[in-house]
Amino acid sequence: MHQLADKVAVITGASSGIGLAAAKLFTSQGAKLVISGRRQVALDALTAEITQAGGEAVAVVGDVRSEDVARTLVDTALDRFGRLDVAFNNAGGDGGMGPIGDMTLKNWRETIDTNLTSAFLGAKYQAPAMAERGGSIIFTSSFVGYAVGFPGLAAYASAKAGLIGLARVIAAEFGPSAVRANVLLPGGTDTPANHANLPGSGPEVRQFIEGLHALKRLAQPEEIAQAALFLASDASSFVTGAAIMADGGVSINRT
């Protein structure tokens, strides 16, 4: 039996990496999707792939920092499919690295808006839309800012840690309406975005990052998507307000 049969899900950051893997997995488990990202071509390709496989998906191109986009995603789910059951707020970015003393206010605000304000805007429309039937809201956070403080990532760590507080308030406010809110905290994941963060670096850099993890490797996006599926599905029906680690042991490893 499909774990998301007859459910409707919004996935942001769906054009690559974890979001792309989640979109493919969720639709294979029966979900109808509203997918979002900033790249029209990539979203069109994903929509076509899902449709050819017998699934249903509609794409909304836009920036998650826009309240209009947040509203449109929910409206599209309701207009096209009649309901909203799952929201995987996955879009984000590190905003660039640098010490606090050199960080500009513009960089700080852009990073906070991309990772935290966007999540607030999403939930602002998602939670009320789910309140009649219940649902699951998921935020992609990070072990950075929760278990580890990496130099040079002050804005990113602050935003990702803030998602945990946001999810817990949503869980408390909407729990009586059977709306759950949880945070997924991946470890290092082998995505195009992470490749771009290490331009020109050799295999020794990857080996170092892999070695930080207890499992001595990076995650594949599909592995993180499986953790998101657990939080999206009824298998996690009594899980809310939680920070779920899927970090390969990076937060506990000292070897």
Summary of the structure (lengths in Angstrom):
residues: 255
radius of gyration: 17.4
end to end distance: 40.9
largest distance: 53.6
contacts: 905
relative contact order: 0.15
helix: 48%
strand: 16%
